[in-house]
Amino acid sequence: MTPKALADLIRARAGSRPGRFLTALAGPPGAGKSTLSAALVRALGPGARVVPMDGFHYDDAVLEARGVRSRKGAPETFDVAGFVHLIARLRQEDEVAIPVFDRSMELSRAAADVVGPEDRFLIVEGNYLLLDEGPWRALDGAFDLTVWIDVPLAELDRRLTDRWAHYGKTPEAARAWIEGNDMPNIRRAIEGSRQADVVIGAEG
């Protein structure tokens, strides 16, 4: 399904009903969620914007204190309750400040962006939006449409290798991080997520 076809589906589902229409765009690390989200916003046009889950990463200092710094990106390394609360606010409030994760600095910036009353079509993107475990289950039924990006493991590995090279990791450090952290998170997301309304392939 192309971004245009997905945008058409969102418009059709939203119809003329009032309020925001929230689409969950989920998939494992490296699936291309950010890329597809941006393309989808362009296809939808004015009134569409992305709301990333990654802004709810716990800070490295918190992860260090909890002994899970090496598992950053795993489901338990996010402020899930805060994210669930944000989704509820997006339903109820005209203007909502949202945090944004800065990958170059490896930290979240609070209130780094604002969803305004003109933003009707929200593309909420993240790894664990459909995860059927623990506190993440609170998101079941929170979205008007759910989409899963299905990408082969070998392709995810290739993309993550390129990503970490881009951010300065040596090949050895990138491989260690992918095998010790990214791949366990990928398998947890793939094996533990609820069925989405729409499943699309690697190329959209």
BABARO-103140 format. One record per residue: residue number from 1; residue in one letter; y, z, x negated of N, C-alpha, C in turn. Coordinates in pm, 1 decimal. Example, Ala and Ser with C-alpha at 12.3 -4.5 7.8 and 13.67 -1.06 7.14 Angstrom:
// BABARO-103140
- resi, resn, nnorth, nup, neast, canorth, caup, caeast, cnorth, cup, ceast
- 1, A, -569.0, 780.0, -1319.0, -450.0, 780.0, -1230.0, -330.0, 780.0, -1320.0;
- 2, S, -225.0, 708.0, -1285.0, -106.0, 714.0, -1367.0, 3.0, 787.0, -1290.0;
// end
This chain:
// BABARO-103140
- resi, resn, nnorth, nup, neast, canorth, caup, caeast, cnorth, cup, ceast
- 1, M, -119.9, 0.0, -84.4, 0.0, 0.0, 0.0, 125.0, 0.0, -88.0;
- 2, T, 214.0, -91.7, -64.3, 337.3, -101.7, -142.8, 438.1, 3.2, -97.3;
- 3, P, 538.2, 33.1, -181.6, 643.4, 124.7, -136.9, 710.0, 79.8, -8.0;
- 4, K, 729.4, -52.0, 8.2, 791.9, -101.0, 131.1, 704.1, -72.8, 253.0;
- 5, A, 573.2, -97.3, 238.3, 482.3, -71.7, 350.2, 478.2, 77.4, 384.3;
- 6, L, 480.4, 161.3, 281.2, 481.2, 305.1, 305.2, 612.4, 348.5, 370.0;
- 7, A, 723.1, 289.9, 326.5, 853.0, 319.9, 388.1, 853.0, 278.1, 534.7;
- 8, D, 793.8, 163.4, 565.0, 786.1, 117.9, 703.8, 703.8, 214.9, 788.3;
- 9, L, 594.8, 266.5, 730.3, 511.6, 363.1, 801.6, 589.4, 491.3, 829.7;
- 10, I, 665.4, 536.8, 730.9, 745.5, 658.1, 749.0, 848.0, 639.0, 860.8;
- 11, R, 916.5, 526.6, 858.5, 1015.5, 499.8, 964.1, 949.0, 495.6, 1101.5;
- 12, A, 831.6, 431.8, 1107.4, 761.2, 421.0, 1235.4, 717.4, 558.6, 1285.3;
- 13, R, 666.8, 642.2, 1195.0, 622.7, 776.3, 1233.4, 741.9, 862.9, 1275.7;
- 14, A, 852.8, 847.1, 1206.1, 971.0, 928.3, 1236.7, 1032.6, 888.2, 1369.7;
- 15, G, 1031.3, 757.8, 1396.8, 1089.1, 708.6, 1521.2, 1233.6, 751.2, 1537.0;
- 16, S, 1269.1, 789.7, 1657.1, 1406.9, 830.4, 1685.0, 1420.7, 981.0, 1702.7;
- 17, R, 1314.1, 1054.6, 1669.4, 1319.8, 1199.0, 1690.2, 1420.6, 1262.1, 1594.8;
- 18, P, 1485.5, 1368.9, 1636.6, 1585.9, 1432.6, 1551.3, 1522.6, 1513.3, 1438.6;
- 19, G, 1604.6, 1550.6, 1341.8, 1557.3, 1634.4, 1232.5, 1501.6, 1554.4, 1116.5;
- 20, R, 1466.4, 1625.7, 1012.9, 1414.3, 1562.2, 893.0, 1266.8, 1525.9, 908.0;
- 21, F, 1227.8, 1421.5, 836.2, 1087.6, 1379.0, 829.7, 1040.2, 1404.9, 687.9;
- 22, L, 940.3, 1492.2, 672.4, 891.9, 1531.7, 540.7, 759.3, 1463.2, 509.2;
- 23, T, 758.6, 1386.7, 401.4, 637.4, 1321.8, 352.9, 591.5, 1391.9, 226.8;
- 24, A, 466.6, 1436.4, 224.7, 407.9, 1495.0, 103.7, 344.5, 1383.4, 22.7;
- 25, L, 388.0, 1367.8, -100.2, 330.5, 1269.3, -191.2, 258.4, 1346.5, -301.4;
- 26, A, 126.6, 1353.2, -291.1, 47.1, 1436.3, -380.2, -43.1, 1352.3, -468.0;
- 27, G, -86.7, 1414.3, -576.9, -177.4, 1348.0, -669.4, -185.2, 1428.9, -797.2;
- 28, P, -285.1, 1403.7, -880.1, -301.7, 1481.1, -1003.3, -194.8, 1447.3, -1106.8;
- 29, P, -183.0, 1529.9, -1211.1, -89.8, 1498.1, -1319.2, -114.6, 1358.4, -1375.4;
- 30, G, -7.7, 1281.1, -1390.7, -20.5, 1146.2, -1444.7, -45.9, 1038.8, -1341.0;
- 31, A, -49.8, 1076.6, -1213.4, -81.5, 978.6, -1108.7, 32.1, 880.6, -1081.2;
- 32, G, 153.6, 916.9, -1120.7, 267.4, 829.3, -1095.3, 349.0, 870.9, -973.7;
- 33, K, 345.5, 998.9, -942.6, 416.8, 1048.8, -824.5, 567.7, 1027.2, -834.7;
- 34, S, 623.7, 1057.4, -949.8, 769.2, 1042.0, -966.0, 811.4, 896.2, -953.7;
- 35, T, 731.8, 807.5, -1013.3, 763.0, 664.7, -1007.7, 756.6, 612.9, -864.8;
- 36, L, 648.4, 648.1, -793.9, 634.4, 602.6, -655.9, 740.0, 665.8, -566.4;
- 37, S, 772.2, 792.6, -589.3, 875.6, 859.2, -509.5, 1009.3, 786.7, -521.1;
- 38, A, 1045.9, 751.0, -643.1, 1173.0, 681.3, -664.7, 1171.6, 545.0, -596.2;
- 39, A, 1059.2, 473.6, -605.2, 1048.7, 342.5, -539.9, 1054.0, 356.7, -388.5;
- 40, L, 994.3, 462.4, -338.5, 992.8, 485.5, -194.9, 1132.1, 518.8, -142.2;
- 41, V, 1205.4, 596.6, -217.8, 1343.8, 627.5, -179.6, 1428.1, 500.6, -177.1;
- 42, R, 1408.5, 414.7, -276.0, 1482.4, 287.6, -276.8, 1446.0, 203.0, -154.5;
- 43, A, 1317.0, 200.3, -119.1, 1272.4, 120.8, -4.7, 1324.8, 176.4, 127.2;
- 44, L, 1335.5, 307.6, 136.2, 1385.5, 370.4, 258.4, 1536.4, 355.8, 271.9;
- 45, G, 1606.1, 358.5, 156.9, 1751.0, 341.4, 159.5, 1826.7, 470.0, 188.6;
- 46, P, 1951.3, 458.5, 232.3, 2035.2, 576.3, 257.3, 1967.5, 675.6, 351.1;
- 47, G, 1979.7, 804.2, 316.9, 1917.7, 908.1, 397.7, 1783.3, 953.6, 344.5;
- 48, A, 1738.4, 892.1, 233.1, 1610.7, 929.8, 172.4, 1635.4, 993.0, 36.0;
- 49, R, 1552.8, 1091.6, 2.2, 1564.4, 1154.4, -129.8, 1435.5, 1227.1, -164.4;
- 50, V, 1420.1, 1255.3, -293.0, 1301.7, 1324.1, -344.7, 1327.6, 1473.4, -355.7;
- 51, V, 1227.1, 1552.2, -319.4, 1228.4, 1696.8, -341.3, 1105.7, 1729.1, -426.3;
- 52, P, 1122.6, 1757.7, -556.2, 1006.9, 1780.4, -643.4, 955.3, 1924.4, -637.7;
- 53, M, 823.4, 1937.1, -638.3, 760.1, 2069.1, -643.7, 778.8, 2134.7, -780.0;
- 54, D, 794.8, 2053.7, -885.2, 795.8, 2105.0, -1022.3, 909.1, 2203.0, -1050.9;
- 55, G, 1011.8, 2204.2, -966.8, 1119.6, 2301.3, -987.2, 1074.3, 2444.4, -971.5;
- 56, F, 952.3, 2464.9, -921.0, 901.5, 2599.8, -898.0, 803.4, 2645.3, -1005.0;
- 57, H, 802.6, 2576.7, -1119.7, 731.7, 2628.1, -1237.3, 786.1, 2766.6, -1272.0;
- 58, Y, 697.4, 2860.8, -1301.1, 743.1, 2985.8, -1361.7, 795.7, 2955.5, -1502.0;
- 59, D, 896.8, 3030.3, -1543.9, 951.9, 3015.2, -1678.1, 847.2, 3053.4, -1783.4;
- 60, D, 859.8, 2993.6, -1901.7, 764.9, 3022.2, -2009.2, 756.7, 3171.1, -2041.6;
- 61, A, 869.2, 3242.2, -2031.8, 867.9, 3385.8, -2061.1, 778.5, 3460.6, -1962.8;
- 62, V, 780.5, 3419.4, -1836.9, 693.7, 3481.1, -1736.2, 547.7, 3447.2, -1765.1;
- 63, L, 521.8, 3321.0, -1801.2, 384.9, 3279.6, -1830.8, 330.3, 3351.7, -1954.0;
- 64, E, 415.5, 3369.7, -2053.5, 373.8, 3443.1, -2174.0, 337.8, 3586.8, -2137.3;
- 65, A, 421.9, 3649.5, -2056.3, 397.0, 3788.6, -2017.4, 267.5, 3802.9, -1938.8;
- 66, R, 231.3, 3698.0, -1865.3, 109.3, 3702.0, -1784.2, -12.1, 3646.1, -1856.9;
- 67, G, 9.4, 3599.4, -1979.3, -101.7, 3548.6, -2059.2, -155.0, 3414.2, -2015.1;
- 68, V, -69.8, 3334.0, -1948.3, -116.5, 3204.0, -1899.3, -28.1, 3089.1, -1946.8;
- 69, R, 41.8, 3109.9, -2057.2, 128.5, 3003.7, -2108.3, 49.0, 2877.2, -2139.3;
- 70, S, -73.5, 2894.2, -2188.3, -156.0, 2777.9, -2223.2, -206.9, 2703.5, -2100.7;
- 71, R, -185.7, 2759.7, -1981.7, -230.6, 2695.8, -1857.8, -112.9, 2646.7, -1774.7;
- 72, K, 3.3, 2630.3, -1836.5, 120.9, 2585.2, -1763.4, 91.5, 2456.0, -1687.4;
- 73, G, 126.2, 2455.8, -1560.3, 96.2, 2342.0, -1475.1, -22.0, 2366.0, -1383.7;
- 74, A, -98.9, 2473.6, -1408.4, -208.9, 2510.3, -1318.5, -150.4, 2567.1, -1189.3;
- 75, P, -226.1, 2567.6, -1080.2, -172.2, 2614.6, -952.2, -110.5, 2754.1, -956.6;
- 76, E, -169.2, 2843.8, -1035.7, -119.3, 2981.9, -1040.5, 5.2, 2999.0, -1126.1;
- 77, T, 54.5, 2890.9, -1187.2, 174.7, 2901.6, -1270.6, 300.1, 2855.4, -1197.0;
- 78, F, 291.9, 2848.3, -1064.3, 406.0, 2811.9, -980.2, 442.2, 2925.9, -886.4;
- 79, D, 568.6, 2931.9, -850.4, 615.0, 3024.4, -747.5, 586.3, 2961.2, -611.7;
- 80, V, 463.4, 2976.4, -565.4, 419.7, 2910.2, -442.9, 496.4, 2961.8, -321.7;
- 81, A, 514.4, 3093.4, -313.7, 585.3, 3150.7, -198.9, 727.6, 3097.3, -190.7;
- 82, G, 791.6, 3083.3, -306.8, 926.8, 3028.2, -308.4, 930.2, 2884.4, -261.3;
- 83, F, 829.4, 2807.2, -300.7, 822.6, 2667.1, -258.9, 797.1, 2655.3, -109.0;
- 84, V, 705.6, 2735.2, -56.3, 677.7, 2734.6, 87.6, 804.0, 2770.5, 165.4;
- 85, H, 877.8, 2867.7, 114.3, 1003.4, 2907.6, 179.1, 1103.9, 2792.8, 177.9;
- 86, L, 1108.6, 2719.2, 67.3, 1199.4, 2604.2, 59.5, 1165.1, 2500.9, 167.4;
- 87, I, 1038.4, 2471.3, 184.1, 997.6, 2372.7, 284.4, 1042.2, 2417.1, 424.0;
- 88, A, 1028.5, 2545.9, 452.8, 1073.7, 2597.8, 582.4, 1224.4, 2584.0, 596.9;
- 89, R, 1296.8, 2611.6, 490.5, 1443.7, 2599.0, 495.6, 1485.2, 2453.8, 518.5;
- 90, L, 1412.1, 2360.8, 457.4, 1446.2, 2219.2, 473.3, 1430.3, 2174.3, 618.8;
- 91, R, 1345.1, 2242.0, 692.8, 1329.6, 2213.6, 835.3, 1447.0, 2267.3, 917.5;
- 92, Q, 1503.6, 2377.6, 871.5, 1595.2, 2453.5, 955.5, 1742.1, 2442.8, 917.1;
- 93, E, 1771.1, 2416.0, 791.5, 1908.1, 2424.5, 742.1, 1962.6, 2287.8, 701.9;
- 94, D, 2090.4, 2265.6, 729.8, 2153.2, 2137.7, 697.4, 2167.8, 2117.2, 546.7;
- 95, E, 2199.7, 2223.1, 474.3, 2224.2, 2211.8, 329.8, 2139.5, 2314.4, 256.4;
- 96, V, 2060.5, 2266.3, 161.2, 1968.9, 2353.2, 88.0, 1973.7, 2318.2, -60.4;
- 97, A, 2002.9, 2414.8, -144.9, 1998.7, 2394.6, -289.7, 1853.2, 2397.8, -336.1;
- 98, I, 1819.5, 2308.2, -428.2, 1681.2, 2302.1, -476.9, 1679.0, 2309.4, -630.4;
- 99, P, 1573.6, 2369.3, -686.6, 1559.8, 2371.8, -832.7, 1498.3, 2241.6, -882.8;
- 100, V, 1526.8, 2208.2, -1006.4, 1474.7, 2085.4, -1067.1, 1417.0, 2119.5, -1203.9;
- 101, F, 1297.4, 2068.7, -1232.6, 1233.4, 2093.7, -1361.1, 1280.7, 1992.4, -1463.6;
- 102, D, 1328.1, 2041.7, -1577.0, 1373.7, 1956.8, -1687.2, 1263.5, 1951.2, -1791.0;
- 103, R, 1189.4, 1841.1, -1793.0, 1073.9, 1832.4, -1882.6, 1115.0, 1830.1, -2029.7;
- 104, S, 1232.2, 1777.0, -2058.7, 1275.7, 1773.0, -2198.3, 1301.0, 1913.0, -2253.0;
- 105, M, 1336.0, 2006.1, -2163.1, 1361.4, 2145.5, -2203.4, 1247.0, 2237.8, -2163.0;
- 106, E, 1151.4, 2185.6, -2084.9, 1037.4, 2262.8, -2035.5, 1081.0, 2386.5, -1957.9;
- 107, L, 1179.4, 2368.6, -1870.3, 1222.3, 2479.2, -1785.8, 1282.3, 2426.6, -1656.1;
- 108, S, 1286.8, 2514.3, -1556.1, 1344.9, 2479.9, -1426.8, 1490.5, 2524.1, -1422.8;
- 109, R, 1574.3, 2439.2, -1362.6, 1715.6, 2470.9, -1345.6, 1739.6, 2501.9, -1198.4;
- 110, A, 1776.8, 2626.5, -1171.4, 1797.8, 2670.4, -1033.0, 1917.6, 2599.6, -971.8;
- 111, A, 1907.9, 2569.3, -842.0, 2017.7, 2507.1, -767.1, 2075.6, 2386.8, -841.3;
- 112, A, 1988.4, 2307.6, -902.8, 2032.4, 2191.5, -981.0, 2063.8, 2071.2, -894.1;
- 113, D, 2024.1, 2076.2, -767.1, 2051.0, 1965.9, -675.6, 2065.3, 2023.1, -534.8;
- 114, V, 2115.1, 1941.9, -443.6, 2137.5, 1988.5, -306.5, 2088.9, 1883.0, -207.9;
- 115, V, 2009.8, 1925.9, -112.2, 1971.2, 1841.1, 0.4, 2075.0, 1864.7, 109.8;
- 116, G, 2138.5, 1755.2, 153.2, 2246.5, 1767.0, 250.8, 2206.9, 1720.1, 389.4;
- 117, P, 2295.3, 1734.5, 485.3, 2264.2, 1695.6, 623.8, 2237.7, 1546.6, 640.5;
- 118, E, 2285.9, 1466.7, 546.4, 2263.5, 1322.0, 554.9, 2123.4, 1281.4, 507.6;
- 119, D, 2051.2, 1375.1, 447.5, 1918.4, 1345.7, 392.6, 1812.0, 1368.7, 499.7;
- 120, R, 1765.2, 1260.4, 560.2, 1669.0, 1270.9, 669.4, 1524.9, 1252.9, 624.1;
- 121, F, 1501.2, 1158.3, 533.7, 1365.3, 1129.5, 487.5, 1343.8, 1197.1, 352.6;
- 122, L, 1266.5, 1303.1, 351.4, 1242.1, 1377.7, 228.2, 1102.7, 1344.8, 174.9;
- 123, I, 1097.7, 1299.9, 50.3, 971.5, 1272.0, -17.6, 942.9, 1392.1, -108.1;
- 124, V, 855.5, 1478.6, -63.3, 820.9, 1599.0, -139.5, 702.5, 1563.1, -228.3;
- 125, E, 721.6, 1571.6, -361.0, 614.6, 1526.7, -450.3, 565.5, 1639.9, -539.4;
- 126, G, 432.6, 1643.9, -558.4, 374.8, 1747.5, -643.2, 223.4, 1739.4, -648.4;
- 127, N, 165.9, 1808.8, -746.1, 21.6, 1803.8, -768.2, -58.6, 1872.3, -658.8;
- 128, Y, -5.1, 1982.3, -606.0, -88.5, 2072.9, -527.4, -46.4, 2086.0, -381.0;
- 129, L, 23.7, 1987.5, -330.0, 73.4, 1995.4, -192.7, -38.8, 2001.1, -90.1;
- 130, L, -156.8, 1949.6, -125.9, -270.9, 1948.0, -34.0, -382.6, 2041.5, -79.3;
- 131, L, -355.2, 2125.6, -179.3, -460.1, 2210.7, -235.6, -509.9, 2311.2, -132.3;
- 132, D, -640.9, 2313.3, -113.7, -701.1, 2398.5, -11.1, -753.0, 2527.9, -73.5;
- 133, E, -662.7, 2602.1, -133.1, -699.4, 2730.3, -191.8, -578.3, 2822.6, -197.0;
- 134, G, -606.9, 2952.9, -196.4, -506.0, 3055.7, -214.3, -378.8, 3034.2, -135.4;
- 135, P, -266.8, 3067.1, -197.0, -139.3, 3058.5, -124.9, -96.5, 2917.0, -89.7;
- 136, W, -155.7, 2816.2, -157.4, -118.5, 2677.5, -130.2, -158.8, 2633.7, 10.3;
- 137, R, -255.0, 2704.3, 70.0, -297.6, 2670.0, 206.2, -184.3, 2685.0, 307.1;
- 138, A, -83.2, 2761.9, 272.1, 30.7, 2780.6, 362.9, 103.5, 2649.7, 389.9;
- 139, L, 79.4, 2548.7, 306.1, 144.7, 2418.8, 324.9, 67.9, 2328.6, 421.9;
- 140, D, -50.5, 2371.3, 464.8, -127.8, 2291.5, 559.4, -50.0, 2279.3, 690.3;
- 141, G, -19.2, 2157.4, 730.3, 58.4, 2134.9, 851.4, 208.6, 2136.7, 831.8;
- 142, A, 253.3, 2153.6, 706.0, 397.5, 2164.2, 680.4, 466.8, 2028.2, 673.7;
- 143, F, 388.6, 1920.1, 662.9, 446.3, 1787.4, 643.4, 415.6, 1695.4, 761.6;
- 144, D, 503.5, 1599.7, 782.2, 485.2, 1503.2, 890.4, 388.5, 1391.2, 852.1;
- 145, L, 377.6, 1365.6, 722.9, 286.3, 1263.7, 671.2, 241.9, 1307.9, 532.7;
- 146, T, 113.0, 1291.9, 503.4, 63.3, 1327.3, 370.4, 3.7, 1203.6, 304.3;
- 147, V, 35.1, 1187.3, 176.2, -8.4, 1070.4, 99.2, -70.1, 1119.6, -31.3;
- 148, W, -183.0, 1063.0, -67.0, -250.8, 1096.3, -192.8, -258.2, 971.6, -279.3;
- 149, I, -224.1, 986.5, -408.8, -236.8, 875.5, -503.7, -368.0, 892.0, -579.0;
- 150, D, -456.2, 794.8, -565.9, -588.7, 799.2, -626.5, -589.5, 713.8, -753.2;
- 151, V, -609.8, 779.1, -867.1, -607.1, 709.6, -996.9, -732.4, 747.8, -1076.3;
- 152, P, -801.7, 652.3, -1138.8, -920.3, 685.1, -1220.1, -886.6, 780.4, -1334.2;
- 153, L, -982.3, 864.4, -1370.5, -960.4, 963.2, -1476.5, -919.7, 898.8, -1608.2;
- 154, A, -981.0, 786.9, -1642.8, -948.8, 721.0, -1770.1, -802.7, 676.8, -1773.5;
- 155, E, -752.4, 629.6, -1661.5, -612.6, 587.0, -1655.5, -519.0, 707.0, -1661.9;
- 156, L, -556.7, 817.7, -1596.7, -475.7, 939.3, -1606.1, -468.2, 986.8, -1750.7;
- 157, D, -579.7, 982.8, -1820.0, -583.5, 1023.8, -1960.8, -489.2, 937.4, -2043.7;
- 158, R, -493.4, 806.1, -2021.5, -406.4, 714.7, -2097.0, -259.3, 744.8, -2071.3;
- 159, R, -224.6, 764.5, -1945.0, -84.8, 790.9, -1910.4, -35.7, 922.6, -1969.8;
- 160, L, -120.6, 1024.5, -1965.8, -80.3, 1154.9, -2019.7, -67.3, 1149.4, -2171.3;
- 161, T, -152.5, 1072.0, -2237.3, -139.7, 1053.8, -2382.2, -3.8, 991.9, -2415.1;
- 162, D, 35.1, 891.4, -2338.5, 165.6, 827.9, -2358.7, 279.5, 925.6, -2328.2;
- 163, R, 262.8, 1004.5, -2221.8, 368.5, 1099.8, -2183.2, 395.2, 1199.1, -2294.8;
- 164, W, 288.2, 1260.5, -2347.1, 309.2, 1365.1, -2447.6, 356.5, 1307.6, -2580.5;
- 165, A, 319.7, 1184.3, -2610.5, 375.2, 1118.5, -2728.8, 526.2, 1099.8, -2711.5;
- 166, H, 566.2, 1060.6, -2590.0, 708.7, 1041.5, -2560.4, 786.4, 1170.8, -2579.2;
- 167, Y, 723.1, 1283.8, -2545.4, 791.9, 1411.9, -2558.0, 768.6, 1480.1, -2692.7;
- 168, G, 714.6, 1405.7, -2788.8, 712.7, 1453.6, -2926.5, 587.1, 1523.3, -2973.8;
- 169, K, 483.6, 1530.4, -2892.0, 360.1, 1593.1, -2938.2, 287.1, 1499.2, -3034.9;
- 170, T, 225.6, 1555.9, -3137.1, 141.4, 1476.2, -3225.3, 17.4, 1433.0, -3147.1;
- 171, P, -51.7, 1327.7, -3192.7, -175.2, 1286.9, -3122.5, -275.5, 1400.4, -3108.3;
- 172, E, -286.3, 1484.3, -3212.5, -380.9, 1595.8, -3207.8, -338.2, 1700.7, -3105.2;
- 173, A, -207.8, 1732.6, -3103.5, -157.5, 1831.4, -3008.2, -167.1, 1779.6, -2864.9;
- 174, A, -138.4, 1650.8, -2847.0, -148.7, 1590.7, -2714.3, -291.6, 1595.4, -2663.5;
- 175, R, -388.2, 1561.4, -2751.3, -528.4, 1562.2, -2710.1, -574.6, 1702.2, -2673.2;
- 176, A, -532.7, 1800.4, -2752.7, -571.8, 1938.8, -2725.4, -514.7, 1985.7, -2591.3;
- 177, W, -389.1, 1948.4, -2562.8, -325.0, 1990.0, -2437.6, -390.2, 1919.8, -2317.9;
- 178, I, -420.7, 1792.0, -2332.3, -483.5, 1717.4, -2222.5, -621.0, 1775.3, -2191.0;
- 179, E, -702.2, 1798.1, -2294.0, -838.3, 1848.0, -2270.7, -838.3, 1993.0, -2222.8;
- 180, G, -746.8, 2073.9, -2276.5, -748.0, 2216.2, -2243.6, -668.2, 2253.9, -2120.4;
- 181, N, -576.8, 2164.5, -2077.6, -489.7, 2201.1, -1966.1, -480.2, 2092.2, -1859.9;
- 182, D, -438.5, 1972.8, -1900.2, -416.5, 1867.1, -1801.0, -543.7, 1830.0, -1725.4;
- 183, M, -653.9, 1808.0, -1797.6, -776.4, 1764.8, -1730.9, -832.4, 1870.8, -1635.3;
- 184, P, -833.1, 1999.6, -1672.4, -874.6, 2099.9, -1573.7, -785.5, 2099.2, -1448.8;
- 185, N, -655.6, 2078.6, -1467.4, -564.6, 2072.7, -1352.1, -591.0, 1948.3, -1267.5;
- 186, I, -619.1, 1838.0, -1335.1, -650.6, 1713.6, -1264.2, -774.8, 1731.3, -1177.3;
- 187, R, -879.6, 1787.0, -1235.6, -1004.0, 1804.3, -1160.0, -985.5, 1902.6, -1044.6;
- 188, R, -907.1, 2004.9, -1067.0, -882.8, 2103.6, -960.9, -807.2, 2039.5, -844.9;
- 189, A, -710.2, 1956.3, -877.1, -633.1, 1888.8, -772.5, -719.5, 1789.4, -696.1;
- 190, I, -797.4, 1709.4, -768.8, -880.2, 1607.2, -704.3, -989.9, 1670.0, -618.4;
- 191, E, -1057.5, 1769.9, -674.0, -1173.2, 1826.9, -605.4, -1135.0, 1926.9, -496.3;
- 192, G, -1015.1, 1983.4, -507.3, -980.4, 2091.8, -416.0, -875.2, 2059.9, -312.0;
- 193, S, -833.3, 1935.2, -303.1, -727.5, 1899.3, -208.7, -784.2, 1852.0, -75.2;
- 194, R, -709.9, 1880.5, 32.1, -746.7, 1831.7, 164.5, -727.6, 1680.3, 171.6;
- 195, Q, -794.3, 1618.3, 265.5, -780.7, 1474.9, 287.0, -638.8, 1442.7, 333.8;
- 196, A, -578.8, 1341.2, 274.1, -444.5, 1299.0, 312.5, -451.5, 1200.1, 429.0;
- 197, D, -339.1, 1183.6, 496.9, -329.8, 1083.7, 602.9, -344.6, 942.2, 546.2;
- 198, V, -288.6, 923.9, 426.4, -289.5, 792.8, 361.2, -332.7, 811.2, 215.9;
- 199, V, -425.0, 728.0, 169.9, -466.4, 728.2, 29.2, -433.1, 591.7, -28.7;
- 200, I, -361.4, 592.3, -141.0, -324.1, 466.3, -204.3, -377.0, 463.9, -346.7;
- 201, G, -397.8, 344.1, -399.6, -451.0, 327.0, -532.5, -345.4, 342.2, -639.9;
- 202, A, -389.4, 330.0, -764.3, -303.4, 351.4, -879.7, -180.1, 261.8, -880.1;
- 203, E, -194.3, 142.3, -827.9, -82.2, 49.1, -830.2, 0.3, 53.5, -702.2;
- 204, G, -27.9, 151.8, -612.6, 46.3, 164.9, -488.6, 2.8, 66.5, -385.1;
// end
